[in-house]
Amino acid sequence: MEAEIFELSEAVVKAKQKKSLSAKKIVRRAIEAIPKNFPTNPFSTIGYYRDYQLDKNRYINLNEAILEVYDQGFLELDQVTTRVRIYDYKLNYDFKRDLPAQQPYDYTGKSKTIDKSFLFNYGGNEFTILRIHDAIRNYKIDSYAFIHRLDTDLLKNHYFSKEPDTFMEDDALYAITFKKNYPGFRAHGRMFISKKSFAIHKMEYAVYDLSIRTVDKKQNKPDDNNNLLFKITTEYQKVDELMYLNYISFQNKFRLLLSPFMVTDIQLDLTNKCFNVTFNNEPNVRFAVSKDNYRIIYKGKKIVLNKIEFRNKKVILYPDLNFGEARNIFNELDKISTDEIFSPELLNFEFAKMRDLRGNYLNDGYYKQYTQFREFFVQQVNTQTNEPADTLYMKKDRPISKDQIIIKPLNFNNYWMNTPLKQ
């Protein structure tokens, strides 16, 4: 065989242009990839939780806790299957305590509400409220307006656009903005999505009320803080190739009904089988001793009053019951009560034609605006864990401070409780 040279024509190698994805398609792929990028097996997160309020420029009602959240994975319903351990909890008295502002949201008596919006109160448990508003974790259920169900409603409810790409450590991220205009409202948000895996690293969302005007009745700018109804930020971190919660915050405005004349406390007197009703001002005796001005409903039935005693700011109501009836009712109320807070379906008090010595009508008041904050900072992620086989968990339908079990682990000192709030 003899070697021979063949001359070939010139070969040109060209890189194939990759078709650019639209902002909406990027978000769609990110939502579809949630089961792949987020944990579907049990895990837990341990972190510092706090909730507090803002009265004008002053922080009040700061509550703090160290919590461990046992999550069964993103294929399970969070509110149904997740359990929470309270490792520590404290009321921070370095900040003012405003008792009326701490009460659960009340849309029946309208004593504490969010204007033009509804928030179920979960018995006053602000951490439960915070968890519900993680739209990524709860992507298969209705979370909040106008996101609703992340997997079915986000794309059809918003307009999407791209911002310049950004980076988180070594991961290049798409930056996507989205917005929705609704009569009287404006909502907008941002998502940061991995260009490689389409994992969602961060999501921000805020809703503004465009009807709120300035003092001179001019319309505020759409994104003015005075117009803010609520704002949510959720940030996830990569641990062992999956995404776990790193930080979540939820703030909203609420209005509190304040009255110059109001009931401040209702207590059971188990010994004397009566109700002690305390007012903030001394009632006019003519109104205070009239049985017609009181209506007590127990399990849907009216309790008739036998007599009324009046002592300064306190009215003592004695039901017209025989000894056995009174004992049974008050013993049942004592067993069910949690710091004298009852469900209206069980026990409800109504007052009519009540006035104080200054002529103020009962509950004839005014609304004051506050801002509520809830935050959870994750300090440790346990990617493989099972919840302890006991019942020592937080009750999700009552405040963290009310009748809850607190268990400190042996390594409790590994976790920090910090209060970096500025007045």
C-alpha positions in Angstrom: 0.0 0.0 0.0 1.2 3.5 -0.8 0.3 6.6 1.1 -1.6 9.3 -0.8 -2.8 12.8 0.2 -6.4 13.8 -0.5 -7.3 17.5 -0.4 -10.7 18.2 1.3 -12.9 21.3 0.9 -12.9 23.7 3.8 -15.1 22.8 6.8 -16.8 25.5 8.9 -18.0 24.7 12.4 -20.8 27.0 13.6 -22.4 27.0 17.1 -26.1 26.4 17.0 -28.0 29.4 18.5 -30.0 28.3 21.5 -33.5 29.8 21.4 -34.0 32.3 24.2 -36.8 31.5 26.6 -39.5 34.1 27.4 -40.0 35.2 31.0 -43.3 33.4 31.2 -41.8 30.1 29.9 -39.0 30.3 32.4 -41.5 30.7 35.3 -43.6 27.8 33.9 -40.6 25.5 33.8 -39.6 26.6 37.3 -43.1 25.7 38.6 -43.1 22.3 36.8 -39.7 21.6 38.3 -40.7 22.1 41.9 -41.1 18.3 42.6 -37.6 17.8 41.2 -35.9 20.7 42.9 -37.5 20.7 46.4 -37.6 17.9 48.9 -40.3 15.3 48.7 -39.1 13.3 51.7 -39.3 14.3 55.4 -36.9 16.9 56.6 -36.7 19.6 59.3 -35.6 23.2 59.7 -34.6 24.9 62.9 -34.6 28.6 63.2 -35.3 31.9 64.9 -38.9 33.1 64.7 -40.2 36.5 65.6 -43.4 38.5 65.2 -43.9 42.2 66.0 -45.9 45.2 65.1 -45.2 48.8 64.1 -47.3 51.6 65.7 -46.3 54.6 63.6 -42.5 54.6 64.0 -42.4 52.5 67.2 -41.9 48.7 67.4 -44.3 47.0 69.8 -45.4 43.5 70.9 -42.1 41.6 70.0 -42.5 37.8 70.5 -39.5 35.5 69.8 -39.0 31.8 69.6 -36.7 29.0 68.5 -38.6 26.5 66.5 -38.0 23.2 64.7 -40.4 22.5 61.8 -40.9 18.9 60.8 -42.0 18.9 57.2 -43.2 15.7 55.4 -42.1 17.0 52.0 -43.5 19.0 49.2 -45.9 16.2 48.1 -47.8 16.5 51.4 -50.2 19.3 52.5 -48.1 21.5 54.8 -50.9 22.7 57.1 -52.2 19.1 57.6 -48.9 17.1 58.0 -46.3 19.5 59.3 -45.5 19.6 63.0 -43.6 22.3 65.0 -41.5 21.9 68.2 -41.1 25.0 70.4 -37.6 25.0 71.9 -37.9 28.5 73.5 -40.3 31.4 73.5 -40.3 34.8 75.2 -42.3 38.0 75.2 -39.7 40.8 74.8 -40.5 43.5 77.3 -37.8 45.8 76.0 -40.6 46.8 73.6 -44.0 48.2 74.6 -46.8 45.7 75.0 -50.1 46.8 73.4 -52.7 44.3 74.5 -55.6 45.2 72.1 -53.2 45.0 69.1 -52.2 41.4 70.1 -55.7 40.0 69.8 -56.5 37.6 66.8 -58.0 39.1 63.6 -61.7 39.5 64.2 -64.0 40.0 61.2 -67.2 39.2 63.1 -66.9 42.0 65.6 -64.6 43.9 63.2 -62.3 44.8 66.1 -59.1 43.8 64.2 -59.3 43.6 60.4 -57.3 44.1 57.2 -59.0 46.7 55.1 -60.3 45.3 51.8 -58.8 41.9 52.6 -59.5 38.8 54.7 -57.0 36.9 56.9 -58.1 33.8 58.8 -56.6 34.2 62.3 -55.8 30.5 63.2 -56.6 31.4 66.8 -53.9 34.1 66.9 -51.0 31.8 65.9 -48.9 34.2 63.7 -46.3 31.4 62.8 -49.1 29.3 61.3 -50.2 32.4 59.3 -46.6 32.8 58.1 -46.3 29.2 56.9 -49.6 29.4 55.0 -48.1 32.3 53.0 -45.2 30.4 51.6 -46.6 30.1 48.1 -43.7 27.9 46.9 -44.1 25.3 49.7 -47.9 25.5 49.2 -47.8 25.6 45.4 -50.8 23.3 45.1 -53.3 25.2 47.3 -54.6 28.8 47.4 -52.1 30.9 49.3 -52.8 34.7 48.9 -54.1 37.2 46.4 -53.3 37.4 43.5 -50.9 34.4 43.4 -53.6 32.0 44.6 -52.4 28.6 43.5 -48.9 29.0 42.2 -49.1 26.0 39.9 -52.3 27.1 38.1 -53.0 30.8 38.7 -49.7 32.7 38.7 -49.1 32.4 35.0 -52.6 33.4 33.9 -53.0 36.2 36.4 -49.8 38.2 35.6 -47.6 39.8 33.0 -44.0 38.7 33.0 -40.7 40.4 31.9 -37.0 39.7 32.2 -34.4 41.7 34.1 -30.6 41.3 33.7 -29.3 37.9 35.0 -27.8 37.8 38.4 -25.7 35.3 40.4 -26.0 33.5 43.8 -22.6 32.0 44.6 -21.8 30.0 41.5 -25.4 29.7 40.2 -26.5 32.0 37.4 -30.1 33.1 37.9 -32.8 34.5 35.7 -34.4 37.5 37.3 -38.1 37.7 36.4 -40.6 40.4 37.3 -44.3 40.0 37.1 -47.3 42.3 37.8 -51.0 42.5 37.9 -53.4 45.4 37.7 -56.8 45.0 39.2 -59.3 47.8 39.7 -58.2 49.7 42.7 -55.1 47.6 43.3 -51.6 46.9 41.9 -49.6 43.8 42.6 -46.0 43.0 41.5 -43.3 40.5 42.3 -39.9 39.1 41.4 -38.5 35.6 41.0 -34.9 34.5 40.9 -34.6 31.1 39.1 -31.6 29.0 38.4 -30.6 29.0 34.7 -29.3 25.4 35.1 -32.0 23.6 37.1 -34.9 26.1 37.1 -35.0 25.9 40.9 -36.7 28.9 42.5 -34.2 30.7 44.8 -36.3 33.6 45.9 -39.7 35.1 45.4 -41.0 38.5 46.4 -44.6 39.8 46.2 -46.4 42.9 47.2 -50.0 44.3 46.8 -50.9 48.0 47.0 -54.2 49.7 47.5 -54.4 52.5 44.9 -57.4 54.2 46.6 -55.4 55.5 49.5 -54.8 59.3 49.1 -52.4 61.8 50.5 -53.4 64.4 53.0 -54.2 66.8 50.2 -56.3 64.0 48.6 -53.9 63.3 45.8 -53.2 59.8 44.8 -50.0 58.3 46.2 -47.5 56.7 43.9 -48.5 53.1 43.1 -45.6 51.6 45.1 -45.8 54.0 48.1 -45.5 52.3 51.5 -48.6 54.1 52.6 -50.5 52.1 50.0 -49.0 48.7 50.9 -51.5 46.1 51.9 -49.1 43.2 52.3 -45.6 42.1 51.3 -44.1 38.6 51.3 -40.5 37.5 50.7 -39.5 33.8 50.5 -35.9 32.8 50.1 -34.6 29.2 49.5 -31.1 27.8 49.7 -29.5 24.8 48.1 -28.5 21.9 50.4 -27.4 18.6 49.0 -28.7 19.6 45.5 -32.2 20.4 46.8 -33.8 23.7 47.8 -34.8 24.3 51.5 -36.2 27.3 53.2 -33.7 29.9 54.3 -35.8 32.9 55.2 -39.5 34.0 55.0 -41.2 37.2 56.0 -44.8 38.4 55.8 -45.9 41.9 56.6 -49.4 43.5 56.4 -51.3 46.5 57.6 -54.3 46.0 59.9 -56.7 48.3 61.6 -57.7 48.1 65.2 -61.0 49.3 66.6 -60.4 51.5 69.6 -63.1 52.9 71.8 -63.2 55.4 74.7 -65.6 52.9 76.4 -65.1 49.2 75.9 -65.0 45.8 77.7 -61.5 45.0 78.7 -62.0 41.6 80.3 -64.6 38.8 81.0 -63.7 36.2 83.6 -65.3 33.1 85.0 -65.9 33.0 88.8 -66.0 29.3 89.4 -66.7 29.6 93.1 -69.7 32.0 92.9 -70.8 30.7 89.4 -70.9 34.1 87.9 -69.3 36.2 85.1 -67.1 39.3 86.0 -67.2 41.9 83.2 -64.6 44.7 83.4 -64.8 48.0 81.5 -62.1 50.5 80.9 -64.3 53.3 82.3 -67.0 53.3 84.9 -70.4 52.6 83.4 -73.4 54.7 84.1 -75.1 52.8 86.9 -78.5 53.1 85.3 -77.3 51.1 82.2 -75.0 48.8 84.2 -77.7 47.3 86.4 -80.3 46.7 83.7 -80.7 43.1 82.7 -82.0 44.1 79.3 -78.5 45.4 78.4 -76.9 42.0 78.6 -77.3 38.9 76.4 -75.3 35.8 77.2 -75.5 32.9 74.7 -74.2 29.5 75.7 -74.2 26.8 73.0 -76.8 28.7 71.1 -79.2 29.2 74.1 -79.8 32.4 76.0 -78.8 32.4 79.7 -81.3 34.4 81.8 -79.8 36.6 84.5 -80.9 36.3 88.1 -79.1 39.4 89.5 -76.4 42.0 88.7 -73.9 43.6 91.0 -72.1 46.8 90.1 -68.6 47.8 91.5 -66.8 50.7 89.9 -65.6 49.4 86.6 -66.8 45.9 87.1 -70.2 44.3 86.6 -71.0 40.9 88.1 -73.6 38.8 86.2 -75.3 35.9 88.1 -77.1 33.5 85.8 -80.6 32.3 86.8 -79.6 28.6 87.0 -80.1 25.9 89.6 -77.0 24.6 91.4 -76.6 21.5 89.1 -77.0 23.5 85.9 -74.5 26.2 87.0 -71.9 23.6 88.1 -72.1 21.7 84.8 -71.8 24.8 82.6 -69.0 26.5 84.6 -67.0 23.2 84.9 -67.3 22.7 81.2 -66.2 26.3 80.5 -63.3 25.9 82.9 -62.1 22.8 81.0 -62.3 24.3 77.6 -61.1 27.8 78.4 -57.7 29.0 77.3 -56.9 32.2 79.2 -60.7 33.0 79.3 -60.9 33.1 75.5 -63.9 31.2 74.1 -65.3 30.4 70.7 -68.3 32.6 70.0 -70.2 29.4 69.1 -69.7 28.2 72.6 -70.1 31.4 74.7 -71.0 34.8 73.4 -71.6 38.1 75.2 -73.7 40.9 73.7 -74.2 44.4 75.3 -76.8 47.0 74.4 -77.5 50.6 75.3 -74.3 50.8 77.5 -72.8 54.2 78.3 -70.1 55.4 80.7 -70.2 58.4 83.1 -69.0 60.7 80.3 -71.8 59.7 77.9 -69.6 57.5 75.6 -71.4 54.6 74.0 -69.9 51.2 74.3 -67.7 50.3 71.3 -68.5 53.5 69.6 -64.9 54.1 68.6 -62.4 54.7 65.8 -59.9 52.7 63.8 -56.1 52.9 64.3 -53.6 51.6 61.7 -50.7 49.2 62.6 -48.3 47.1 60.6 -47.7 43.4 61.5 -44.4 41.6 60.8 -43.6 37.8 61.0 -40.2 36.4 60.1 -38.4 33.0 60.3 -34.6 32.7 59.9 -33.4 29.1 59.3 -30.2 28.2 61.2 -30.1 24.5 60.5 -31.4 22.1 57.8 -31.8 18.4 58.6 -32.2 16.8 55.2 -33.0 13.3 56.6 -35.1 13.3 59.7 -38.4 11.9 61.1 -40.5 13.7 63.6 -40.5 12.3 67.1 -43.2 9.8 67.9 -44.9 11.9 70.6 -47.5 14.7 70.9 -45.2 17.5 72.2 -45.9 19.8 69.4 -47.1 23.4 69.0 -50.9 23.8 68.8 -51.3 25.6 65.5 -54.7 27.2 66.3 -53.6 29.3 69.3 -50.9 31.9 70.0 -47.4 30.5 70.6 -47.6 32.2 74.0 -50.8 30.5 75.1 -50.8 27.0 76.7 -48.0 25.6 74.5 -45.4 23.0 75.3 -41.7 24.2 75.3 -38.9 21.6 75.1 -35.3 22.6 75.0 -33.0 20.1 73.3 -29.6 19.2 74.7 -27.9 21.2 72.0 -30.1 24.3 72.5 -27.1 26.6 72.9 -26.2 26.0 69.3 -29.1 28.2 68.2 -29.3 32.0 68.6 -32.2 34.3 69.5 -31.5 37.8 68.3 -33.5 41.0 68.2 -31.9 43.3 65.7 -34.7 45.8 65.6 -34.1 49.6 65.7 -36.5 52.1 67.1 
